[in-house]
Amino acid sequence: MICRMVRDTAAVASVAALMLVSCKESAAPARSPVPVRTAMVQSIAIGNSVRYSASIVPYSQVDLAFQSAGYIDHVRQVKSAGGGTRNIDEGDFVRKGTVLAVVREQSYRDKLQQANAQLSRAQAEYEKAKLSFDRVSALYKSQSATKPDFDSAQAQLESTTASVSGAKADVSEATTALGYCSLRAPFDGWIVKRSVDSGSFVGMATNGLTIASTQTVKAVFGLPDTAIGRVKLGQRLSISTDALSRQFAGRITAISPAADPKSRVFSVEVTIPNASNELKSGMIASLAIEGEALDQSVLAVPVSAVVRNPLSSNGFAVMVAEGDSEIESARLRPVVLGDVYGNMIAANNGIQSGERVITTGVSLVKDGDRVRVIP
């Protein structure tokens, strides 16, 4: 009797629980379809040209360092926009050999004068020793002078000869140091940076100015290993920029022999004539690499359709919209990604040509969600 009551009570409780769950489920509102946009899975030829982004850099750029220490006496003066003069600065063009800055020369002139005085003294001592040696040498030949006298005169001559050589080296060093007081432009170019001013103290190897040559420039870009075989030294390429309407022709002049350890791409340089200085350092350019015409094609989806696979930490996936009505279902499809072709990326092992993948709103849906495709 008691057991029957227990069983009856348990049954009633189970029924009540089921009714409560059913009520909660019926009370929960159905989730509205997520509005999304889609794109067709396409089959594309892999020999098409692919555009790459490049950065314009000067053909050569150097830091001009002082080789003589001291206080800056003056910096080259140029006309200012207001009609006066100003220090040469960033953006100014200079010719090869132009004096850009000068270290105070007085102490170096004094050193040169001292070196010249030492040279004059050494030459006088040499002349005196030479006359003495000639006289003793003549006497020694006539046996009127002893061998020690001859050896002493010869040693004195050799000593004064060495003194003259040392004095000449000191003069040359002092002359060079005086010449290094002037910092000169090594080629025609544009001032990129000025780090000193009148009255600044500079030591040897202090960078004073930076100059760049833009008579020719380089467009530098990176290529993955899958495309490195499409370029070769001397190959002609056309470069375009958003800032300028026309295209520029250049040739590949350098290909890195090794990939960058971080980006894993190979650096390629295209040299472009720039006599009119239209291309500026730092501009962003684009160029197309024409691939070899191949019959092979790959399935590709927009890059915006690719998401991380929630079932695999290292995998990728796309959301395929399934159905023909206004409301469709989103289905997760793991894919294996390949190369990038512009804004498309090759995707294998999960999709078929003609299917529609979600491109806008893909991060808002999960497998099985209802979606509404909007134009």
C-alpha positions in Angstrom: 0.0 0.0 0.0 2.8 2.4 1.0 4.8 1.5 -2.1 1.8 2.2 -4.4 1.4 5.6 -2.8 5.1 6.4 -3.3 4.9 5.3 -7.0 1.7 7.4 -7.5 3.4 10.4 -5.9 6.5 10.1 -8.1 4.4 9.8 -11.2 2.4 12.9 -10.4 5.7 14.8 -9.8 7.1 13.6 -13.1 4.0 14.7 -15.0 4.1 18.1 -13.2 7.8 18.6 -14.1 7.1 17.8 -17.8 4.2 20.2 -17.9 6.4 22.9 -16.3 9.2 22.4 -18.9 6.6 22.4 -21.7 5.2 25.6 -20.5 8.6 27.3 -20.3 9.5 26.1 -23.8 6.2 27.4 -25.2 6.7 30.7 -23.4 10.3 31.2 -24.9 10.0 33.4 -28.0 11.4 32.0 -31.3 14.7 33.7 -32.4 14.2 36.0 -35.4 16.1 35.1 -38.5 19.4 37.0 -38.8 19.7 39.2 -41.8 22.8 38.3 -43.9 24.3 38.9 -47.3 25.8 36.0 -49.4 28.1 35.5 -52.3 28.5 32.6 -54.7 31.4 30.1 -54.5 33.4 30.8 -57.6 35.8 28.8 -59.7 38.7 31.0 -60.7 41.8 30.5 -62.8 45.0 30.7 -60.8 47.1 32.2 -63.6 45.4 35.7 -63.3 47.4 38.7 -62.3 47.4 39.6 -58.6 47.9 43.1 -57.2 50.3 43.8 -54.4 50.8 46.9 -52.2 54.2 48.5 -52.3 55.9 51.4 -50.4 57.9 54.1 -52.2 61.4 54.7 -50.7 64.4 56.8 -51.9 66.9 55.1 -54.1 69.6 56.1 -51.5 69.4 57.8 -48.1 72.3 58.5 -45.8 72.9 60.1 -42.5 75.7 62.8 -42.7 77.9 62.5 -39.6 80.6 64.9 -38.4 84.2 63.7 -38.3 85.5 66.7 -36.4 84.1 67.5 -33.0 83.3 71.0 -31.7 80.5 73.6 -31.6 78.5 74.3 -34.7 79.5 77.7 -36.1 76.7 78.0 -38.6 74.1 76.1 -40.6 73.5 76.8 -44.3 71.1 79.7 -44.8 68.3 79.6 -47.4 65.6 82.0 -48.4 62.4 81.8 -46.3 58.8 82.2 -47.5 58.7 85.5 -45.7 61.5 87.0 -47.6 64.2 86.6 -45.0 66.6 83.7 -44.4 66.4 80.5 -42.3 68.4 77.4 -41.6 68.3 74.7 -44.2 65.7 72.2 -43.1 63.5 69.2 -44.0 62.2 69.4 -47.6 65.0 71.6 -49.0 66.8 70.5 -52.1 70.6 70.7 -52.2 73.2 70.1 -54.8 76.2 67.8 -54.5 79.1 69.4 -52.6 76.9 72.1 -50.8 78.2 73.0 -47.4 75.3 72.2 -45.0 76.9 72.9 -41.6 80.3 74.0 -40.3 82.1 73.3 -37.0 84.1 76.1 -35.5 87.4 76.0 -37.4 89.8 78.1 -35.3 91.2 75.3 -33.1 91.7 73.2 -36.2 93.4 76.0 -38.0 95.7 76.5 -35.0 96.5 72.7 -35.1 97.3 73.0 -38.8 99.6 76.0 -38.2 101.4 74.1 -35.5 101.8 71.1 -37.8 103.2 73.3 -40.5 105.7 74.9 -38.1 106.8 71.4 -37.0 107.3 70.5 -40.6 109.4 73.6 -41.3 111.6 72.9 -38.2 112.0 69.2 -39.3 112.9 70.3 -42.8 115.5 72.7 -41.5 117.0 70.0 -39.3 117.0 67.7 -42.3 118.8 70.2 -44.5 121.4 70.7 -41.8 121.9 67.0 -41.4 122.1 66.5 -45.1 124.9 69.1 -45.4 126.8 67.5 -42.5 126.4 64.0 -44.0 127.6 65.1 -47.4 130.7 66.8 -45.8 131.6 63.8 -43.6 130.9 61.4 -46.5 133.5 63.3 -48.7 136.0 63.3 -45.8 135.4 59.6 -45.1 136.1 58.7 -48.8 139.4 60.6 -48.6 140.1 58.9 -45.3 140.1 62.2 -43.5 137.1 61.2 -41.3 136.7 58.1 -39.1 134.1 55.4 -39.5 132.3 56.5 -36.3 132.0 60.1 -37.6 130.4 58.8 -40.9 128.0 56.5 -39.0 126.9 59.4 -36.7 126.3 61.7 -39.7 124.3 59.0 -41.5 122.2 58.3 -38.4 121.4 62.0 -38.0 120.3 62.2 -41.6 118.0 59.2 -41.2 116.5 60.6 -38.0 115.8 64.0 -39.6 114.3 62.3 -42.7 111.9 60.4 -40.4 111.0 63.6 -38.6 110.1 65.3 -41.9 107.9 62.3 -42.8 106.1 62.5 -39.4 105.7 66.2 -39.7 104.2 65.8 -43.2 101.7 63.2 -41.8 100.7 65.6 -39.0 100.1 68.4 -41.6 98.0 66.0 -43.7 96.0 64.9 -40.6 95.4 68.5 -39.5 94.4 69.5 -43.1 91.9 66.7 -43.2 90.4 67.5 -39.8 90.0 71.1 -40.9 88.2 70.0 -44.1 85.9 67.7 -42.0 84.7 70.8 -40.2 82.4 71.3 -43.2 79.5 68.9 -43.6 78.8 68.6 -47.4 76.1 67.0 -49.4 77.5 63.8 -51.1 74.9 63.9 -53.9 72.0 65.9 -55.2 69.0 65.3 -52.9 66.4 66.4 -50.4 67.0 67.1 -46.8 65.0 64.6 -44.8 66.1 65.6 -41.3 68.3 68.1 -39.5 69.5 67.3 -36.0 71.8 70.3 -35.2 71.6 74.0 -34.9 74.1 76.9 -34.5 75.8 76.5 -31.1 75.2 72.8 -30.8 78.1 70.7 -29.7 78.8 67.6 -31.8 81.3 64.8 -31.4 82.8 62.6 -34.0 80.1 60.4 -35.7 77.3 62.7 -34.5 74.5 62.7 -37.2 73.9 66.2 -38.4 71.5 65.8 -41.3 69.9 63.1 -43.4 69.7 63.4 -47.1 67.8 61.3 -49.7 68.2 61.0 -53.4 64.9 60.7 -55.3 66.1 61.0 -58.9 65.2 57.4 -58.9 63.0 55.7 -56.3 62.2 52.1 -55.3 58.9 50.4 -54.8 59.4 47.7 -52.2 56.8 45.0 -51.7 56.6 41.4 -50.3 55.9 38.2 -52.2 54.9 34.9 -50.7 56.9 31.8 -51.7 54.1 30.6 -54.0 54.5 33.7 -56.2 58.3 34.3 -56.0 58.8 32.2 -59.2 56.7 34.8 -61.2 59.4 37.5 -60.8 63.0 37.9 -62.1 65.7 40.5 -62.2 65.1 43.0 -65.0 61.4 42.3 -65.3 59.3 45.3 -66.3 56.4 46.3 -64.0 53.9 49.1 -64.0 53.3 50.9 -60.7 50.3 53.1 -59.8 49.4 55.2 -56.8 46.2 56.7 -55.5 47.8 60.2 -55.3 48.8 60.3 -59.0 46.6 59.6 -62.1 49.3 58.1 -64.4 51.3 54.9 -64.1 55.1 54.6 -63.8 57.3 52.0 -65.4 60.1 50.3 -63.5 62.3 47.2 -63.5 62.9 44.7 -60.8 66.4 45.3 -59.5 66.6 43.3 -56.3 64.9 40.1 -55.0 65.7 39.0 -51.4 67.4 35.6 -51.3 65.6 34.7 -48.0 62.1 35.3 -46.6 61.6 37.7 -43.7 61.5 35.5 -40.5 58.4 37.3 -39.2 56.2 37.9 -42.2 57.6 34.9 -44.2 57.6 36.9 -47.5 60.4 37.8 -49.9 61.3 41.5 -50.3 61.3 42.7 -54.0 62.5 46.1 -55.2 61.4 47.8 -58.4 63.5 50.8 -59.4 61.6 53.7 -61.1 63.0 56.8 -62.8 61.7 59.9 -61.0 63.4 62.9 -62.6 60.4 65.2 -62.0 60.1 64.1 -58.4 56.4 63.1 -58.7 56.8 60.0 -56.5 57.5 60.9 -52.9 59.1 58.8 -50.2 56.4 57.1 -48.1 53.7 56.9 -50.9 51.7 53.7 -51.1 51.7 52.2 -54.6 50.2 49.1 -56.1 51.4 46.8 -58.9 50.2 43.7 -60.6 52.3 40.5 -61.1 51.1 38.6 -64.2 51.0 34.9 -63.5 51.6 32.1 -66.0 48.5 31.2 -67.9 47.4 27.8 -66.4 44.3 25.7 -67.2 44.0 24.7 -63.5 41.3 26.5 -61.5 40.4 26.6 -57.8 37.2 27.2 -55.8 37.3 30.5 -54.0 35.2 32.5 -51.6 35.4 36.1 -50.4 37.9 36.6 -47.6 35.1 38.2 -45.5 33.2 34.8 -45.5 36.0 32.9 -43.6 35.6 32.5 -39.9 37.4 30.4 -37.2 36.0 26.9 -36.9 34.5 26.6 -33.4 35.1 22.9 -33.5 38.8 23.2 -34.2 41.1 25.8 -32.6 43.4 25.8 -35.7 40.8 25.4 -38.4 38.7 27.7 -40.5 35.1 27.4 -41.8 32.4 29.2 -43.8 28.7 29.5 -43.3 26.6 28.2 -46.2 23.1 29.4 -46.7 20.9 26.4 -47.5 17.3 26.6 -48.8 15.3 28.3 -51.5 12.7 30.2 -49.5 13.0 33.7 -47.9 14.1 32.1 -44.6 17.1 29.8 -44.9 19.4 27.8 -42.6 23.1 28.5 -41.9 25.3 25.4 -42.0 28.9 25.4 -40.8 31.3 23.9 -43.4 35.0 23.4 -42.3 37.3 24.3 -45.2 41.0 24.1 -46.0 42.3 27.5 -47.1 44.7 28.1 -50.0 46.3 31.1 -51.6 44.8 34.6 -51.7 43.7 36.1 -55.0 42.9 39.7 -54.5 39.8 39.7 -52.2 39.2 36.0 -52.8 40.8 33.0 -51.1 41.0 29.4 -52.3 38.9 27.0 -50.1 38.9 23.3 -50.4 37.3 20.1 -48.9 34.0 21.7 -47.8 32.2 23.6 -50.5 30.9 23.2 -54.0 30.7 25.7 -56.9 27.4 27.5 -57.0 26.8 27.3 -53.2 26.2 30.6 -51.4 28.4 31.5 -48.4 27.5 34.2 -45.9 29.7 37.3 -46.2 28.0 39.9 -44.1 26.7 38.9 -40.7 28.6 35.7 -40.6 30.0 36.4 -37.1 26.4 36.7 -35.8 25.2 33.2 -36.7 26.0 29.7 -35.7 25.4 26.3 -37.2 21.6 25.7 -37.6 20.5 29.3 -37.2 17.8 30.7 -39.4 18.9 33.5 -41.7 17.2 35.9 -44.1 19.2 36.8 -47.1 19.0 40.5 -48.0 20.1 42.0 -51.3 
